[in-house]
Amino acid sequence: MLQSFFVPFVILLCIAAFVFAFVAPMVAAYKVQRDAKRYDFHWYQQEFPDLVKDGRVACYQCRSKHLGVERKMNHSYVRSHYCRSCGTTLYYSKEH
Ligand SMILES: [Zn+2]
């Protein structure tokens, strides 16, 4: 029977939909918040003291000082500071 053949696929699809809708964003938000605590500006300054001078921050990959700020997802309240030249994320800061 065709209908019973599709039932496992429908169940799998429901599980996949659930994972993508709820679990994946939760895991992603958790990772961002964990990274934000670990890789903050203080960490960047400690790690690359010669790249942080007079309030100017340079990228550790390409040494560019052309940086941008991006809000990470809607409810994580975390901003990522990234390099506009090579796209590397440098450090995170909390949104106030
Ligand atoms: Zn760069």
PDB file of the backbone (N, CA, C, O) and the ligand in Angstrom, with CONECT records:
HET     ZN  A 101       1
ATOM      1  N   MET A   1       0.829  -1.201   0.000  1.00  0.00           N
ATOM      2  CA  MET A   1       0.000   0.000   0.000  1.00  0.00           C
ATOM      3  C   MET A   1       0.867   1.256   0.000  1.00  0.00           C
ATOM      4  O   MET A   1       1.832   1.353   0.758  1.00  0.00           O
ATOM      5  N   LEU A   2       0.526   2.188  -0.830  1.00  0.00           N
ATOM      6  CA  LEU A   2       1.354   3.378  -1.033  1.00  0.00           C
ATOM      7  C   LEU A   2       1.404   4.262   0.216  1.00  0.00           C
ATOM      8  O   LEU A   2       2.445   4.828   0.550  1.00  0.00           O
ATOM      9  N   GLN A   3       0.268   4.368   0.894  1.00  0.00           N
ATOM     10  CA  GLN A   3       0.163   5.275   2.034  1.00  0.00           C
ATOM     11  C   GLN A   3       1.086   4.874   3.178  1.00  0.00           C
ATOM     12  O   GLN A   3       1.770   5.719   3.755  1.00  0.00           O
ATOM     13  N   SER A   4       1.106   3.575   3.507  1.00  0.00           N
ATOM     14  CA  SER A   4       1.934   3.112   4.619  1.00  0.00           C
ATOM     15  C   SER A   4       3.418   3.182   4.269  1.00  0.00           C
ATOM     16  O   SER A   4       4.274   3.247   5.151  1.00  0.00           O
ATOM     17  N   PHE A   5       3.705   3.167   2.981  1.00  0.00           N
ATOM     18  CA  PHE A   5       5.082   3.295   2.522  1.00  0.00           C
ATOM     19  C   PHE A   5       5.640   4.679   2.856  1.00  0.00           C
ATOM     20  O   PHE A   5       6.830   4.823   3.135  1.00  0.00           O
ATOM     21  N   PHE A   6       4.776   5.693   2.827  1.00  0.00           N
ATOM     22  CA  PHE A   6       5.224   7.072   3.036  1.00  0.00           C
ATOM     23  C   PHE A   6       5.281   7.476   4.508  1.00  0.00           C
ATOM     24  O   PHE A   6       5.904   8.480   4.852  1.00  0.00           O
ATOM     25  N   VAL A   7       4.630   6.692   5.382  1.00  0.00           N
ATOM     26  CA  VAL A   7       4.539   7.089   6.792  1.00  0.00           C
ATOM     27  C   VAL A   7       5.913   7.305   7.442  1.00  0.00           C
ATOM     28  O   VAL A   7       6.114   8.331   8.092  1.00  0.00           O
ATOM     29  N   PRO A   8       6.865   6.371   7.288  1.00  0.00           N
ATOM     30  CA  PRO A   8       8.187   6.610   7.899  1.00  0.00           C
ATOM     31  C   PRO A   8       8.854   7.881   7.387  1.00  0.00           C
ATOM     32  O   PRO A   8       9.546   8.567   8.138  1.00  0.00           O
ATOM     33  N   PHE A   9       8.646   8.198   6.100  1.00  0.00           N
ATOM     34  CA  PHE A   9       9.249   9.408   5.535  1.00  0.00           C
ATOM     35  C   PHE A   9       8.629  10.665   6.115  1.00  0.00           C
ATOM     36  O   PHE A   9       9.311  11.661   6.355  1.00  0.00           O
ATOM     37  N   VAL A  10       7.306  10.600   6.339  1.00  0.00           N
ATOM     38  CA  VAL A  10       6.615  11.752   6.922  1.00  0.00           C
ATOM     39  C   VAL A  10       7.101  11.972   8.352  1.00  0.00           C
ATOM     40  O   VAL A  10       7.323  13.107   8.774  1.00  0.00           O
ATOM     41  N   ILE A  11       7.266  10.854   9.105  1.00  0.00           N
ATOM     42  CA  ILE A  11       7.765  10.965  10.483  1.00  0.00           C
ATOM     43  C   ILE A  11       9.182  11.538  10.481  1.00  0.00           C
ATOM     44  O   ILE A  11       9.500  12.432  11.265  1.00  0.00           O
ATOM     45  N   LEU A  12      10.027  11.014   9.593  1.00  0.00           N
ATOM     46  CA  LEU A  12      11.397  11.520   9.480  1.00  0.00           C
ATOM     47  C   LEU A  12      11.413  13.004   9.142  1.00  0.00           C
ATOM     48  O   LEU A  12      12.204  13.773   9.687  1.00  0.00           O
ATOM     49  N   LEU A  13      10.527  13.389   8.234  1.00  0.00           N
ATOM     50  CA  LEU A  13      10.430  14.793   7.822  1.00  0.00           C
ATOM     51  C   LEU A  13      10.025  15.674   9.000  1.00  0.00           C
ATOM     52  O   LEU A  13      10.533  16.783   9.165  1.00  0.00           O
ATOM     53  N   CYS A  14       9.097  15.161   9.822  1.00  0.00           N
ATOM     54  CA  CYS A  14       8.658  15.902  11.008  1.00  0.00           C
ATOM     55  C   CYS A  14       9.813  16.079  11.990  1.00  0.00           C
ATOM     56  O   CYS A  14      10.007  17.158  12.550  1.00  0.00           O
ATOM     57  N   ILE A  15      10.576  15.004  12.192  1.00  0.00           N
ATOM     58  CA  ILE A  15      11.715  15.083  13.111  1.00  0.00           C
ATOM     59  C   ILE A  15      12.745  16.084  12.574  1.00  0.00           C
ATOM     60  O   ILE A  15      13.278  16.909  13.316  1.00  0.00           O
ATOM     61  N   ALA A  16      13.012  15.990  11.262  1.00  0.00           N
ATOM     62  CA  ALA A  16      13.975  16.901  10.644  1.00  0.00           C
ATOM     63  C   ALA A  16      13.510  18.345  10.767  1.00  0.00           C
ATOM     64  O   ALA A  16      14.302  19.240  11.060  1.00  0.00           O
ATOM     65  N   ALA A  17      12.213  18.565  10.539  1.00  0.00           N
ATOM     66  CA  ALA A  17      11.647  19.908  10.643  1.00  0.00           C
ATOM     67  C   ALA A  17      11.784  20.424  12.070  1.00  0.00           C
ATOM     68  O   ALA A  17      12.108  21.593  12.283  1.00  0.00           O
ATOM     69  N   PHE A  18      11.539  19.557  13.046  1.00  0.00           N
ATOM     70  CA  PHE A  18      11.660  19.933  14.451  1.00  0.00           C
ATOM     71  C   PHE A  18      13.096  20.326  14.778  1.00  0.00           C
ATOM     72  O   PHE A  18      13.348  21.339  15.431  1.00  0.00           O
ATOM     73  N   VAL A  19      14.032  19.501  14.310  1.00  0.00           N
ATOM     74  CA  VAL A  19      15.446  19.767  14.578  1.00  0.00           C
ATOM     75  C   VAL A  19      15.851  21.111  13.989  1.00  0.00           C
ATOM     76  O   VAL A  19      16.501  21.918  14.655  1.00  0.00           O
ATOM     77  N   PHE A  20      15.465  21.351  12.732  1.00  0.00           N
ATOM     78  CA  PHE A  20      15.875  22.590  12.079  1.00  0.00           C
ATOM     79  C   PHE A  20      15.174  23.803  12.673  1.00  0.00           C
ATOM     80  O   PHE A  20      15.740  24.896  12.717  1.00  0.00           O
ATOM     81  N   ALA A  21      13.938  23.608  13.131  1.00  0.00           N
ATOM     82  CA  ALA A  21      13.168  24.741  13.624  1.00  0.00           C
ATOM     83  C   ALA A  21      13.545  25.122  15.060  1.00  0.00           C
ATOM     84  O   ALA A  21      13.549  26.304  15.403  1.00  0.00           O
ATOM     85  N   PHE A  22      13.862  24.133  15.897  1.00  0.00           N
ATOM     86  CA  PHE A  22      14.073  24.428  17.310  1.00  0.00           C
ATOM     87  C   PHE A  22      15.471  24.093  17.813  1.00  0.00           C
ATOM     88  O   PHE A  22      16.122  24.923  18.449  1.00  0.00           O
ATOM     89  N   VAL A  23      15.926  22.895  17.531  1.00  0.00           N
ATOM     90  CA  VAL A  23      17.183  22.442  18.125  1.00  0.00           C
ATOM     91  C   VAL A  23      18.381  23.180  17.533  1.00  0.00           C
ATOM     92  O   VAL A  23      19.250  23.648  18.270  1.00  0.00           O
ATOM     93  N   ALA A  24      18.429  23.286  16.199  1.00  0.00           N
ATOM     94  CA  ALA A  24      19.576  23.914  15.545  1.00  0.00           C
ATOM     95  C   ALA A  24      19.788  25.374  15.981  1.00  0.00           C
ATOM     96  O   ALA A  24      20.918  25.746  16.297  1.00  0.00           O
ATOM     97  N   PRO A  25      18.734  26.217  16.009  1.00  0.00           N
ATOM     98  CA  PRO A  25      18.938  27.594  16.481  1.00  0.00           C
ATOM     99  C   PRO A  25      19.371  27.659  17.932  1.00  0.00           C
ATOM    100  O   PRO A  25      20.153  28.532  18.308  1.00  0.00           O
ATOM    101  N   MET A  26      18.863  26.728  18.768  1.00  0.00           N
ATOM    102  CA  MET A  26      19.260  26.715  20.174  1.00  0.00           C
ATOM    103  C   MET A  26      20.738  26.392  20.316  1.00  0.00           C
ATOM    104  O   MET A  26      21.456  27.031  21.085  1.00  0.00           O
ATOM    105  N   VAL A  27      21.182  25.390  19.562  1.00  0.00           N
ATOM    106  CA  VAL A  27      22.588  25.000  19.602  1.00  0.00           C
ATOM    107  C   VAL A  27      23.453  26.144  19.081  1.00  0.00           C
ATOM    108  O   VAL A  27      24.497  26.452  19.655  1.00  0.00           O
ATOM    109  N   ALA A  28      23.015  26.767  17.996  1.00  0.00           N
ATOM    110  CA  ALA A  28      23.768  27.871  17.396  1.00  0.00           C
ATOM    111  C   ALA A  28      23.857  29.046  18.372  1.00  0.00           C
ATOM    112  O   ALA A  28      24.921  29.647  18.523  1.00  0.00           O
ATOM    113  N   ALA A  29      22.745  29.376  19.034  1.00  0.00           N
ATOM    114  CA  ALA A  29      22.727  30.479  19.986  1.00  0.00           C
ATOM    115  C   ALA A  29      23.634  30.166  21.173  1.00  0.00           C
ATOM    116  O   ALA A  29      24.335  31.043  21.678  1.00  0.00           O
ATOM    117  N   TYR A  30      23.613  28.901  21.615  1.00  0.00           N
ATOM    118  CA  TYR A  30      24.469  28.500  22.725  1.00  0.00           C
ATOM    119  C   TYR A  30      25.936  28.657  22.356  1.00  0.00           C
ATOM    120  O   TYR A  30      26.733  29.157  23.150  1.00  0.00           O
ATOM    121  N   LYS A  31      26.289  28.226  21.143  1.00  0.00           N
ATOM    122  CA  LYS A  31      27.680  28.316  20.697  1.00  0.00           C
ATOM    123  C   LYS A  31      28.140  29.765  20.596  1.00  0.00           C
ATOM    124  O   LYS A  31      29.258  30.101  20.985  1.00  0.00           O
ATOM    125  N   VAL A  32      27.257  30.626  20.065  1.00  0.00           N
ATOM    126  CA  VAL A  32      27.610  32.043  19.928  1.00  0.00           C
ATOM    127  C   VAL A  32      27.853  32.663  21.295  1.00  0.00           C
ATOM    128  O   VAL A  32      28.811  33.413  21.480  1.00  0.00           O
ATOM    129  N   GLN A  33      26.974  32.345  22.269  1.00  0.00           N
ATOM    130  CA  GLN A  33      27.126  32.922  23.607  1.00  0.00           C
ATOM    131  C   GLN A  33      28.376  32.403  24.292  1.00  0.00           C
ATOM    132  O   GLN A  33      29.048  33.135  25.019  1.00  0.00           O
ATOM    133  N   ARG A  34      28.689  31.110  24.052  1.00  0.00           N
ATOM    134  CA  ARG A  34      29.903  30.527  24.624  1.00  0.00           C
ATOM    135  C   ARG A  34      31.139  31.186  24.013  1.00  0.00           C
ATOM    136  O   ARG A  34      32.078  31.543  24.724  1.00  0.00           O
ATOM    137  N   ASP A  35      31.129  31.346  22.677  1.00  0.00           N
ATOM    138  CA  ASP A  35      32.244  32.002  21.991  1.00  0.00           C
ATOM    139  C   ASP A  35      32.383  33.447  22.438  1.00  0.00           C
ATOM    140  O   ASP A  35      33.492  33.956  22.600  1.00  0.00           O
ATOM    141  N   ALA A  36      31.235  34.107  22.637  1.00  0.00           N
ATOM    142  CA  ALA A  36      31.248  35.518  23.016  1.00  0.00           C
ATOM    143  C   ALA A  36      31.921  35.706  24.367  1.00  0.00           C
ATOM    144  O   ALA A  36      32.604  36.705  24.593  1.00  0.00           O
ATOM    145  N   LYS A  37      31.726  34.742  25.265  1.00  0.00           N
ATOM    146  CA  LYS A  37      32.370  34.833  26.574  1.00  0.00           C
ATOM    147  C   LYS A  37      33.863  34.561  26.462  1.00  0.00           C
ATOM    148  O   LYS A  37      34.673  35.189  27.142  1.00  0.00           O
ATOM    149  N   ARG A  38      34.212  33.627  25.605  1.00  0.00           N
ATOM    150  CA  ARG A  38      35.606  33.206  25.490  1.00  0.00           C
ATOM    151  C   ARG A  38      36.421  34.195  24.658  1.00  0.00           C
ATOM    152  O   ARG A  38      37.525  34.586  25.037  1.00  0.00           O
ATOM    153  N   TYR A  39      35.854  34.592  23.517  1.00  0.00           N
ATOM    154  CA  TYR A  39      36.606  35.440  22.599  1.00  0.00           C
ATOM    155  C   TYR A  39      36.078  36.870  22.628  1.00  0.00           C
ATOM    156  O   TYR A  39      35.519  37.350  21.642  1.00  0.00           O
ATOM    157  N   ASP A  40      36.254  37.540  23.745  1.00  0.00           N
ATOM    158  CA  ASP A  40      35.821  38.926  23.817  1.00  0.00           C
ATOM    159  C   ASP A  40      37.006  39.849  23.517  1.00  0.00           C
ATOM    160  O   ASP A  40      38.098  39.381  23.193  1.00  0.00           O
ATOM    161  N   PHE A  41      36.782  41.169  23.629  1.00  0.00           N
ATOM    162  CA  PHE A  41      37.825  42.132  23.278  1.00  0.00           C
ATOM    163  C   PHE A  41      39.064  41.959  24.162  1.00  0.00           C
ATOM    164  O   PHE A  41      40.198  42.087  23.702  1.00  0.00           O
ATOM    165  N   HIS A  42      38.815  41.665  25.442  1.00  0.00           N
ATOM    166  CA  HIS A  42      39.929  41.471  26.382  1.00  0.00           C
ATOM    167  C   HIS A  42      40.831  40.325  25.926  1.00  0.00           C
ATOM    168  O   HIS A  42      42.057  40.419  25.979  1.00  0.00           O
ATOM    169  N   TRP A  43      40.189  39.230  25.471  1.00  0.00           N
ATOM    170  CA  TRP A  43      40.951  38.078  24.963  1.00  0.00           C
ATOM    171  C   TRP A  43      41.770  38.496  23.737  1.00  0.00           C
ATOM    172  O   TRP A  43      42.937  38.124  23.615  1.00  0.00           O
ATOM    173  N   TYR A  44      41.168  39.260  22.839  1.00  0.00           N
ATOM    174  CA  TYR A  44      41.844  39.676  21.598  1.00  0.00           C
ATOM    175  C   TYR A  44      43.068  40.536  21.923  1.00  0.00           C
ATOM    176  O   TYR A  44      44.126  40.411  21.307  1.00  0.00           O
ATOM    177  N   GLN A  45      42.882  41.415  22.917  1.00  0.00           N
ATOM    178  CA  GLN A  45      43.966  42.301  23.329  1.00  0.00           C
ATOM    179  C   GLN A  45      45.124  41.508  23.942  1.00  0.00           C
ATOM    180  O   GLN A  45      46.295  41.811  23.715  1.00  0.00           O
ATOM    181  N   GLN A  46      44.764  40.484  24.726  1.00  0.00           N
ATOM    182  CA  GLN A  46      45.787  39.633  25.350  1.00  0.00           C
ATOM    183  C   GLN A  46      46.520  38.800  24.303  1.00  0.00           C
ATOM    184  O   GLN A  46      47.735  38.610  24.369  1.00  0.00           O
ATOM    185  N   GLU A  47      45.743  38.306  23.330  1.00  0.00           N
ATOM    186  CA  GLU A  47      46.269  37.403  22.309  1.00  0.00           C
ATOM    187  C   GLU A  47      47.132  38.150  21.280  1.00  0.00           C
ATOM    188  O   GLU A  47      48.180  37.664  20.856  1.00  0.00           O
ATOM    189  N   PHE A  48      46.660  39.346  20.893  1.00  0.00           N
ATOM    190  CA  PHE A  48      47.374  40.119  19.864  1.00  0.00           C
ATOM    191  C   PHE A  48      47.639  41.538  20.358  1.00  0.00           C
ATOM    192  O   PHE A  48      47.048  42.491  19.850  1.00  0.00           O
ATOM    193  N   PRO A  49      48.526  41.685  21.350  1.00  0.00           N
ATOM    194  CA  PRO A  49      48.741  43.034  21.931  1.00  0.00           C
ATOM    195  C   PRO A  49      49.267  44.041  20.914  1.00  0.00           C
ATOM    196  O   PRO A  49      48.998  45.237  21.034  1.00  0.00           O
ATOM    197  N   ASP A  50      50.016  43.570  19.911  1.00  0.00           N
ATOM    198  CA  ASP A  50      50.568  44.512  18.922  1.00  0.00           C
ATOM    199  C   ASP A  50      49.531  44.941  17.889  1.00  0.00           C
ATOM    200  O   ASP A  50      49.777  45.857  17.104  1.00  0.00           O
ATOM    201  N   LEU A  51      48.370  44.279  17.887  1.00  0.00           N
ATOM    202  CA  LEU A  51      47.336  44.632  16.913  1.00  0.00           C
ATOM    203  C   LEU A  51      46.298  45.584  17.501  1.00  0.00           C
ATOM    204  O   LEU A  51      45.475  46.139  16.773  1.00  0.00           O
ATOM    205  N   VAL A  52      46.340  45.770  18.817  1.00  0.00           N
ATOM    206  CA  VAL A  52      45.406  46.687  19.472  1.00  0.00           C
ATOM    207  C   VAL A  52      46.193  47.870  20.008  1.00  0.00           C
ATOM    208  O   VAL A  52      46.870  47.770  21.031  1.00  0.00           O
ATOM    209  N   LYS A  53      46.094  49.010  19.296  1.00  0.00           N
ATOM    210  CA  LYS A  53      46.868  50.186  19.702  1.00  0.00           C
ATOM    211  C   LYS A  53      46.014  51.433  19.586  1.00  0.00           C
ATOM    212  O   LYS A  53      45.336  51.642  18.580  1.00  0.00           O
ATOM    213  N   ASP A  54      46.050  52.261  20.620  1.00  0.00           N
ATOM    214  CA  ASP A  54      45.344  53.542  20.647  1.00  0.00           C
ATOM    215  C   ASP A  54      43.870  53.378  20.273  1.00  0.00           C
ATOM    216  O   ASP A  54      43.302  54.213  19.570  1.00  0.00           O
ATOM    217  N   GLY A  55      43.268  52.307  20.745  1.00  0.00           N
ATOM    218  CA  GLY A  55      41.846  52.084  20.475  1.00  0.00           C
ATOM    219  C   GLY A  55      41.571  51.607  19.060  1.00  0.00           C
ATOM    220  O   GLY A  55      40.414  51.414  18.686  1.00  0.00           O
ATOM    221  N   ARG A  56      42.633  51.413  18.261  1.00  0.00           N
ATOM    222  CA  ARG A  56      42.459  50.905  16.898  1.00  0.00           C
ATOM    223  C   ARG A  56      42.782  49.422  16.891  1.00  0.00           C
ATOM    224  O   ARG A  56      43.821  49.005  17.403  1.00  0.00           O
ATOM    225  N   VAL A  57      41.904  48.633  16.319  1.00  0.00           N
ATOM    226  CA  VAL A  57      42.091  47.191  16.281  1.00  0.00           C
ATOM    227  C   VAL A  57      42.366  46.753  14.839  1.00  0.00           C
ATOM    228  O   VAL A  57      41.686  47.176  13.904  1.00  0.00           O
ATOM    229  N   ALA A  58      43.367  45.906  14.684  1.00  0.00           N
ATOM    230  CA  ALA A  58      43.689  45.392  13.357  1.00  0.00           C
ATOM    231  C   ALA A  58      43.379  43.901  13.280  1.00  0.00           C
ATOM    232  O   ALA A  58      43.394  43.200  14.292  1.00  0.00           O
ATOM    233  N   CYS A  59      43.099  43.427  12.073  1.00  0.00           N
ATOM    234  CA  CYS A  59      42.773  42.020  11.846  1.00  0.00           C
ATOM    235  C   CYS A  59      44.032  41.159  11.977  1.00  0.00           C
ATOM    236  O   CYS A  59      45.089  41.517  11.458  1.00  0.00           O
ATOM    237  N   TYR A  60      43.914  40.019  12.676  1.00  0.00           N
ATOM    238  CA  TYR A  60      45.097  39.173  12.866  1.00  0.00           C
ATOM    239  C   TYR A  60      45.433  38.365  11.624  1.00  0.00           C
ATOM    240  O   TYR A  60      46.522  37.797  11.531  1.00  0.00           O
ATOM    241  N   GLN A  61      44.511  38.306  10.668  1.00  0.00           N
ATOM    242  CA  GLN A  61      44.769  37.547   9.439  1.00  0.00           C
ATOM    243  C   GLN A  61      45.477  38.412   8.398  1.00  0.00           C
ATOM    244  O   GLN A  61      46.507  38.020   7.850  1.00  0.00           O
ATOM    245  N   CYS A  62      44.912  39.593   8.130  1.00  0.00           N
ATOM    246  CA  CYS A  62      45.429  40.406   7.020  1.00  0.00           C
ATOM    247  C   CYS A  62      45.908  41.779   7.470  1.00  0.00           C
ATOM    248  O   CYS A  62      46.367  42.573   6.649  1.00  0.00           O
ATOM    249  N   ARG A  63      45.805  42.074   8.793  1.00  0.00           N
ATOM    250  CA  ARG A  63      46.289  43.336   9.368  1.00  0.00           C
ATOM    251  C   ARG A  63      45.475  44.555   8.941  1.00  0.00           C
ATOM    252  O   ARG A  63      45.881  45.693   9.175  1.00  0.00           O
ATOM    253  N   SER A  64      44.348  44.315   8.325  1.00  0.00           N
ATOM    254  CA  SER A  64      43.492  45.427   7.925  1.00  0.00           C
ATOM    255  C   SER A  64      42.856  46.060   9.161  1.00  0.00           C
ATOM    256  O   SER A  64      42.596  45.378  10.152  1.00  0.00           O
ATOM    257  N   LYS A  65      42.606  47.376   9.093  1.00  0.00           N
ATOM    258  CA  LYS A  65      41.938  48.054  10.209  1.00  0.00           C
ATOM    259  C   LYS A  65      40.505  48.409   9.838  1.00  0.00           C
ATOM    260  O   LYS A  65      39.831  49.159  10.543  1.00  0.00           O
ATOM    261  N   HIS A  66      40.059  47.860   8.730  1.00  0.00           N
ATOM    262  CA  HIS A  66      38.714  48.117   8.248  1.00  0.00           C
ATOM    263  C   HIS A  66      37.782  47.061   8.814  1.00  0.00           C
ATOM    264  O   HIS A  66      37.541  46.030   8.185  1.00  0.00           O
ATOM    265  N   LEU A  67      37.260  47.321  10.002  1.00  0.00           N
ATOM    266  CA  LEU A  67      36.447  46.326  10.686  1.00  0.00           C
ATOM    267  C   LEU A  67      34.967  46.678  10.660  1.00  0.00           C
ATOM    268  O   LEU A  67      34.590  47.838  10.496  1.00  0.00           O
ATOM    269  N   GLY A  68      34.156  45.675  10.822  1.00  0.00           N
ATOM    270  CA  GLY A  68      32.721  45.895  10.859  1.00  0.00           C
ATOM    271  C   GLY A  68      32.110  45.204  12.060  1.00  0.00           C
ATOM    272  O   GLY A  68      32.724  44.323  12.661  1.00  0.00           O
ATOM    273  N   VAL A  69      30.896  45.609  12.408  1.00  0.00           N
ATOM    274  CA  VAL A  69      30.182  45.000  13.531  1.00  0.00           C
ATOM    275  C   VAL A  69      28.887  44.402  13.011  1.00  0.00           C
ATOM    276  O   VAL A  69      28.184  45.010  12.203  1.00  0.00           O
ATOM    277  N   GLU A  70      28.588  43.217  13.481  1.00  0.00           N
ATOM    278  CA  GLU A  70      27.397  42.524  13.004  1.00  0.00           C
ATOM    279  C   GLU A  70      26.659  41.931  14.192  1.00  0.00           C
ATOM    280  O   GLU A  70      27.268  41.346  15.089  1.00  0.00           O
ATOM    281  N   ARG A  71      25.338  42.089  14.189  1.00  0.00           N
ATOM    282  CA  ARG A  71      24.553  41.464  15.256  1.00  0.00           C
ATOM    283  C   ARG A  71      24.383  39.992  14.941  1.00  0.00           C
ATOM    284  O   ARG A  71      24.017  39.612  13.829  1.00  0.00           O
ATOM    285  N   LYS A  72      24.655  39.174  15.940  1.00  0.00           N
ATOM    286  CA  LYS A  72      24.526  37.739  15.763  1.00  0.00           C
ATOM    287  C   LYS A  72      23.135  37.300  16.168  1.00  0.00           C
ATOM    288  O   LYS A  72      22.802  37.320  17.353  1.00  0.00           O
ATOM    289  N   MET A  73      22.333  36.910  15.226  1.00  0.00           N
ATOM    290  CA  MET A  73      20.992  36.384  15.479  1.00  0.00           C
ATOM    291  C   MET A  73      20.158  37.318  16.360  1.00  0.00           C
ATOM    292  O   MET A  73      20.680  38.278  16.925  1.00  0.00           O
ATOM    293  N   ASN A  74      18.895  37.036  16.468  1.00  0.00           N
ATOM    294  CA  ASN A  74      17.998  38.011  17.057  1.00  0.00           C
ATOM    295  C   ASN A  74      18.010  38.061  18.569  1.00  0.00           C
ATOM    296  O   ASN A  74      17.869  39.138  19.148  1.00  0.00           O
ATOM    297  N   HIS A  75      18.174  36.918  19.226  1.00  0.00           N
ATOM    298  CA  HIS A  75      17.996  36.946  20.671  1.00  0.00           C
ATOM    299  C   HIS A  75      19.243  36.526  21.442  1.00  0.00           C
ATOM    300  O   HIS A  75      19.159  36.169  22.617  1.00  0.00           O
ATOM    301  N   SER A  76      20.394  36.569  20.784  1.00  0.00           N
ATOM    302  CA  SER A  76      21.599  36.177  21.498  1.00  0.00           C
ATOM    303  C   SER A  76      22.268  37.384  22.152  1.00  0.00           C
ATOM    304  O   SER A  76      23.114  37.218  23.030  1.00  0.00           O
ATOM    305  N   TYR A  77      21.892  38.621  21.726  1.00  0.00           N
ATOM    306  CA  TYR A  77      22.446  39.849  22.283  1.00  0.00           C
ATOM    307  C   TYR A  77      23.958  39.889  22.192  1.00  0.00           C
ATOM    308  O   TYR A  77      24.644  40.396  23.080  1.00  0.00           O
ATOM    309  N   VAL A  78      24.459  39.342  21.093  1.00  0.00           N
ATOM    310  CA  VAL A  78      25.903  39.289  20.897  1.00  0.00           C
ATOM    311  C   VAL A  78      26.232  39.963  19.570  1.00  0.00           C
ATOM    312  O   VAL A  78      25.548  39.751  18.569  1.00  0.00           O
ATOM    313  N   ARG A  79      27.277  40.769  19.574  1.00  0.00           N
ATOM    314  CA  ARG A  79      27.750  41.377  18.335  1.00  0.00           C
ATOM    315  C   ARG A  79      29.093  40.756  17.978  1.00  0.00           C
ATOM    316  O   ARG A  79      29.931  40.536  18.853  1.00  0.00           O
ATOM    317  N   SER A  80      29.295  40.477  16.713  1.00  0.00           N
ATOM    318  CA  SER A  80      30.599  39.982  16.296  1.00  0.00           C
ATOM    319  C   SER A  80      31.331  41.102  15.575  1.00  0.00           C
ATOM    320  O   SER A  80      30.744  41.825  14.770  1.00  0.00           O
ATOM    321  N   HIS A  81      32.595  41.237  15.866  1.00  0.00           N
ATOM    322  CA  HIS A  81      33.441  42.228  15.214  1.00  0.00           C
ATOM    323  C   HIS A  81      34.282  41.487  14.188  1.00  0.00           C
ATOM    324  O   HIS A  81      35.075  40.613  14.536  1.00  0.00           O
ATOM    325  N   TYR A  82      34.106  41.840  12.938  1.00  0.00           N
ATOM    326  CA  TYR A  82      34.764  41.091  11.876  1.00  0.00           C
ATOM    327  C   TYR A  82      35.561  42.031  10.973  1.00  0.00           C
ATOM    328  O   TYR A  82      35.392  43.250  10.995  1.00  0.00           O
ATOM    329  N   CYS A  83      36.436  41.412  10.180  1.00  0.00           N
ATOM    330  CA  CYS A  83      37.278  42.156   9.254  1.00  0.00           C
ATOM    331  C   CYS A  83      36.539  42.317   7.932  1.00  0.00           C
ATOM    332  O   CYS A  83      36.069  41.336   7.356  1.00  0.00           O
ATOM    333  N   ARG A  84      36.436  43.558   7.449  1.00  0.00           N
ATOM    334  CA  ARG A  84      35.750  43.798   6.187  1.00  0.00           C
ATOM    335  C   ARG A  84      36.605  43.416   4.986  1.00  0.00           C
ATOM    336  O   ARG A  84      36.091  43.283   3.875  1.00  0.00           O
ATOM    337  N   SER A  85      37.893  43.241   5.198  1.00  0.00           N
ATOM    338  CA  SER A  85      38.772  42.906   4.074  1.00  0.00           C
ATOM    339  C   SER A  85      38.785  41.407   3.788  1.00  0.00           C
ATOM    340  O   SER A  85      38.708  40.999   2.630  1.00  0.00           O
ATOM    341  N   CYS A  86      38.883  40.576   4.843  1.00  0.00           N
ATOM    342  CA  CYS A  86      38.979  39.137   4.601  1.00  0.00           C
ATOM    343  C   CYS A  86      37.830  38.350   5.216  1.00  0.00           C
ATOM    344  O   CYS A  86      37.721  37.145   4.990  1.00  0.00           O
ATOM    345  N   GLY A  87      36.968  39.012   5.994  1.00  0.00           N
ATOM    346  CA  GLY A  87      35.785  38.348   6.512  1.00  0.00           C
ATOM    347  C   GLY A  87      35.973  37.554   7.794  1.00  0.00           C
ATOM    348  O   GLY A  87      35.035  36.910   8.263  1.00  0.00           O
ATOM    349  N   THR A  88      37.169  37.589   8.367  1.00  0.00           N
ATOM    350  CA  THR A  88      37.434  36.839   9.593  1.00  0.00           C
ATOM    351  C   THR A  88      36.742  37.487  10.792  1.00  0.00           C
ATOM    352  O   THR A  88      36.795  38.705  10.962  1.00  0.00           O
ATOM    353  N   THR A  89      36.092  36.666  11.622  1.00  0.00           N
ATOM    354  CA  THR A  89      35.531  37.176  12.866  1.00  0.00           C
ATOM    355  C   THR A  89      36.651  37.291  13.886  1.00  0.00           C
ATOM    356  O   THR A  89      37.359  36.321  14.154  1.00  0.00           O
ATOM    357  N   LEU A  90      36.808  38.481  14.452  1.00  0.00           N
ATOM    358  CA  LEU A  90      37.941  38.723  15.349  1.00  0.00           C
ATOM    359  C   LEU A  90      37.580  38.489  16.817  1.00  0.00           C
ATOM    360  O   LEU A  90      38.266  37.750  17.523  1.00  0.00           O
ATOM    361  N   TYR A  91      36.501  39.123  17.264  1.00  0.00           N
ATOM    362  CA  TYR A  91      36.070  38.925  18.650  1.00  0.00           C
ATOM    363  C   TYR A  91      34.601  39.301  18.776  1.00  0.00           C
ATOM    364  O   TYR A  91      33.995  39.816  17.837  1.00  0.00           O
ATOM    365  N   TYR A  92      34.044  39.038  19.942  1.00  0.00           N
ATOM    366  CA  TYR A  92      32.619  39.294  20.165  1.00  0.00           C
ATOM    367  C   TYR A  92      32.442  40.301  21.296  1.00  0.00           C
ATOM    368  O   TYR A  92      33.311  40.469  22.151  1.00  0.00           O
ATOM    369  N   SER A  93      31.312  40.949  21.271  1.00  0.00           N
ATOM    370  CA  SER A  93      30.966  41.801  22.414  1.00  0.00           C
ATOM    371  C   SER A  93      29.476  41.658  22.693  1.00  0.00           C
ATOM    372  O   SER A  93      28.688  41.308  21.814  1.00  0.00           O
ATOM    373  N   LYS A  94      29.116  41.939  23.938  1.00  0.00           N
ATOM    374  CA  LYS A  94      27.715  41.853  24.348  1.00  0.00           C
ATOM    375  C   LYS A  94      26.974  43.110  23.923  1.00  0.00           C
ATOM    376  O   LYS A  94      27.517  44.214  23.959  1.00  0.00           O
ATOM    377  N   GLU A  95      25.730  42.922  23.522  1.00  0.00           N
ATOM    378  CA  GLU A  95      24.901  44.053  23.163  1.00  0.00           C
ATOM    379  C   GLU A  95      24.280  44.639  24.429  1.00  0.00           C
ATOM    380  O   GLU A  95      23.826  43.897  25.300  1.00  0.00           O
ATOM    381  N   HIS A  96      24.259  45.963  24.531  1.00  0.00           N
ATOM    382  CA  HIS A  96      23.712  46.540  25.762  1.00  0.00           C
ATOM    383  C   HIS A  96      22.350  47.164  25.520  1.00  0.00           C
ATOM    384  O   HIS A  96      21.742  47.697  26.448  1.00  0.00           O
TER     385      HIS A  96
HETATM  386 ZN    ZN A 101      41.329  40.578   7.682  1.00  0.00          ZN2+
END
